[in-house]
């Protein structure tokens, strides 16, 4: 009984934050056809589950397609049958495509960036073929805050992954409906649902600073339990008068 109560609380908490993110940033509209990027990780599986349930019950009315992009030159083992059955059991058609990239073509960018960008380009192609006007990605609140800290630290820019991004060049809008959902809750949901893990053997994964920045975020939360909300709020509370300005001369 106690376990069921904890499960109910978890799902309600996730859905409350999920719905708040959608409403706050205007992510869903009547008539949307949305391509869900299904990597196979816990975040994308949770995103598909949440969107599929919402599409059946609530307004605005929208339709979904799930897509998995395999990178041919990276040893990332995807259980395609599991992803297909997961999607179809949720009432969502599944599409699989392959692509590749050459890390030597652009030494200025990390292999992680090049891999991500080439996957993203393939998602744009699939979305167009499927008649979609939006692409939904499984980034959660932790991802967005970690990117904010990474960009400030390594790029000298106060920027991150926005919940809604209009890509005019591709005539497509990227949405992140789980922007207010905590990763810890998604980890609990993955255990509850027994999401099957994909096998990772990426040779470039160690080159990413994201794991270190995750530790930074955790350290900040040890200093201040409300740190994530302060960081999030800072993105809408930029006090220009209290920041250095370059001399226009």
N, C-alpha and C positions, 0 to 999 in steps of 0.2 A: 504493500500500500504506500509506504513512504517513498519507495523507488518510483512508483507511478506519479506521485505528487511532484517529485523533483523533475521528472521528465516533462510533465505538463508545464511547470514553471519555466523550464529551459526553453521549450518550444514557444511559449507565449512571449518570453523576453526577446528571443530572436525575431519573431514575427513583428513585435511592437517596434523594434529598431529598424527592421526591414521596411515596414510601412511608413515609418517616419522619414526615412531617407528618400523613399519614392515621392512622398508628398512634399517634403521640404525643397527638393531640387527639381520637381516636375519631370520625373523620369519616364512616366507612362502616359500615353494618350490613346484615345479611341482610334482603332484602326491600325495601330502599330503592328508590324510584323518584325519580330526580334530574333536575331541569330544569337544563340548562347554559346560562347566559347567554352567548350567542354574539354579541359586538359586532362581530367581524370583525377585531379587532386580533390581534397575534401571541400575546398572553397567552391570550385565549379560544380561539384555534385550537389552541394547545398543550394547554390544559386538556382540550378535547374529545378530542384525539388520545390523551392519556395515560389519561383515564378510559375511553374506548372500548376501548383495548387491555386495560386491567385488567379490565373487565367481561366480556371474552371468556375470560380465562384463570384468574383468581384468585378465591378466596373472600375476603370475603363476596360473595354473589351479589346484583347490583343491576341495574337497567335505567336507560336514559337517554333523554331527549328534549332536543333543542337548540332554543333560541328566540332569535330576533333581533327586537329592538324598534326600530322607526324613529320618530324624533321629527319630526313633519310640519313643524314651523316652524323647523327647523334644517337648514342645507344640508350635511348629512352624506351623501355618496353611497355607498350600500351596494350591493355587487355580490351581489344576492340569489341569482342562479343559481350563483355560485361558492360561497356559503355553503351553499346547499342541497346541491350536489353533494359538497362537502367532508364534510358531515354524513352524507349517505346512503352515501358511499363508506366511511365509518367504521362503517356499520351502525346509524346513529342517525337516527330521524325528525326532521324539521325543521319548525318552526312560525315564522311571521312575523306580527307585529301592529304596528299604528301607534298612536301617541298624540301628545299635544302638551302644552305648558304655557305659562303667561303669566307672564313675569318680573316684571310690574308688580303682581302680586297679593300679593307678600310682599317688601318692600324690606329686611327684616332678613336674608334669606337670599340668598346669591349665586346667579346664574343657573345656575352649574355644579351647585350643590347641588340646586336645584329640578329641573333636567333629570335628574340622577342619581336623585333620589327618585321622580320620575314614571315613569322607566323601571323602577325597582325595583317600584313598585306594579303596573305592568303584568305584570312577571314573576310576582308573587304570583298575579295573576288567571289567567295562563296555567298556572301550576303547579297551581292548584286544578282547572282544566278538564281537565288531563292526568293527574290523579290522583297528583301528585307530593307527597312529604313533605319534600323538601329542594331547595334551589336552590344550585347550585355556581357560584361566581364566580372569575374568573381573576386575582385579586390575588396577587402574589408577595411575597417577603420585603422587597424594596425598597419596594413600595407601603405595606406595613404599617409599616415603620420611618419612612418619610417622613410618614405620617399621624400617627405618634406625635410626631414633631418639630413638625409643624404644629399639632397640638392643644395641645402645651405652649407653643408660641410665641404663637399667636393666640387660644386658648381658655382658657389657664391651667388645662388639665386633663391629667392623666396617663392618656391613653386612646388607643386606636387601633381598627383593624378586627380583631376576634378571628378566629381560625381557625374557630371554631364559635359561632354566635349563634342562640339560640332566640328566635323572634319569636312570643310567645304570642298577641299580638293577631291575628296572621294564621294561627296554628296551622301554622307553617312554620319550618324550620331552615335558616339560611344557612351554607354551608360554603365554606372557601377551601383546597382541597387542595394548592395550590402555595405555601402559606405559608412553606415553608423553601427554595424554589427561588429562585436568584439571577436577576435580570433579564438580566445579561450572558449567562448560559447560554441563556436563552430567545431572546435576539437572535441568538445563534449557531445555534440550532435553526431559527429562522425563515428564516435564509439557507440553511441546509442543505435545508430542506423547500420552499423557494421559496414561502412563504406570500404570497398576493397582498394588497397593502396596499389599504385602503379610502381613499377621497378625503375629507379633512377640510376643511371651510370654516367651522368653528364661530366665530361672532362673539364668543363669550364666553371662548374658550380663553385669551386673554391675561390674563383676570382671575384666573386660578388661580395660587396660590402654589406649586403642586406642582413646577414646573420649577425654581424657586429652591431649594426644599427638597431636590431631587435633587442640586443643586450642594453644598448644605450637607453632605449625607451623604457625597458624594465627598471633600469637604475633610476630614471627620472620619476617613475611611479613609486619607487621605494622612498624617494625624497618627498614626494607629494602624491598621495593616492588619486588626486584629481588632475594629475599632470596631463593626461590625454585630452581632457576636456578643455584645459587651458590652452594647449597647443592647437586644438581644433578651433577654439574661439579666436585665437590670435590671427587666423587667416582672414577673419572678417573684421578685425579691429586694428588695422594698420594706422598708427598715429604718425603721420608724415611730418608733423611739426617737431617731433622728438627724434627724428632720424637725421643723420648727416646729409647735407646736400652739396653737390659739386658747384663750384663757382662758375656761373654761366659765362664769365669773361674768358 
